[in-house]
Amino acid sequence: MKTLRNKVILVLALSIGTIVGIFRGNEAKQKWVFRIKSRFDEKRQIAEQKKLVRGGGVALDDIELAAFHNN
């Protein structure tokens, strides 16, 4: 159910972005879609961190995650 809702939100953001692009230009469309995707990804990351903490894990910040994935 959550995956369906997430897909609907992304499709809706892209379709509204297309309408914005028609009226305000391609750059405005890209900014709008980026802003919506950023909010969506941020909420997803926060939910994953909360789930990790509830399970007894340690929440890492962005710098720690980047350092971990580079090694």
C-alpha positions as CSV (number, residue, x, y, z in Angstrom):
1,M,0.0,0.0,0.0
2,K,2.8,2.4,0.9
3,T,4.7,1.7,-2.4
4,L,1.5,2.4,-4.4
5,R,1.0,5.7,-2.5
6,N,4.7,6.7,-3.0
7,K,4.4,6.0,-6.8
8,V,1.2,8.0,-7.0
9,I,2.9,10.9,-5.3
10,L,5.9,10.8,-7.6
11,V,3.7,10.5,-10.7
12,L,1.6,13.4,-9.5
13,A,4.7,15.5,-8.9
14,L,6.0,14.8,-12.4
15,S,2.6,15.6,-14.0
16,I,2.2,18.9,-12.2
17,G,5.9,19.6,-13.0
18,T,5.0,19.2,-16.7
19,I,2.2,21.7,-16.3
20,V,4.5,24.1,-14.6
21,G,7.0,23.6,-17.4
22,I,4.5,24.5,-20.0
23,F,3.6,27.8,-18.4
24,R,6.9,28.8,-16.7
25,G,9.6,27.0,-18.6
26,N,11.8,24.0,-18.3
27,E,14.0,25.4,-15.6
28,A,11.0,26.2,-13.3
29,K,9.8,22.6,-13.9
30,Q,13.1,21.1,-12.9
31,K,13.3,23.2,-9.7
32,W,9.8,22.3,-8.7
33,V,10.2,18.6,-9.3
34,F,13.6,18.6,-7.5
35,R,12.0,20.4,-4.5
36,I,9.1,17.8,-4.3
37,K,11.5,14.9,-4.7
38,S,13.8,16.3,-2.0
39,R,11.0,16.6,0.5
40,F,9.8,13.1,-0.3
41,D,13.4,11.6,0.0
42,E,13.9,13.5,3.3
43,K,10.8,12.2,4.8
44,R,11.7,8.6,3.7
45,Q,15.2,9.0,5.3
46,I,13.8,10.2,8.6
47,A,11.4,7.3,8.7
48,E,14.2,4.8,8.0
49,Q,16.3,6.4,10.8
50,K,13.4,6.2,13.3
51,K,12.9,2.6,12.4
52,L,16.6,1.8,12.8
53,V,16.6,3.5,16.3
54,R,13.5,1.6,17.4
55,G,15.2,-1.6,16.4
56,G,18.2,-0.9,18.6
57,G,20.5,0.5,15.9
58,V,22.5,3.7,15.9
59,A,21.4,6.6,13.7
60,L,24.1,8.0,11.5
61,D,24.3,11.5,10.1
62,D,25.1,12.3,6.4
63,I,28.8,12.6,7.0
64,E,29.1,9.3,8.7
65,L,27.0,7.6,6.0
66,A,29.2,9.1,3.3
67,A,32.4,7.9,5.1
68,F,30.9,4.5,5.6
69,H,29.9,4.0,2.0
70,N,33.2,5.3,0.6
71,N,35.2,2.5,2.4
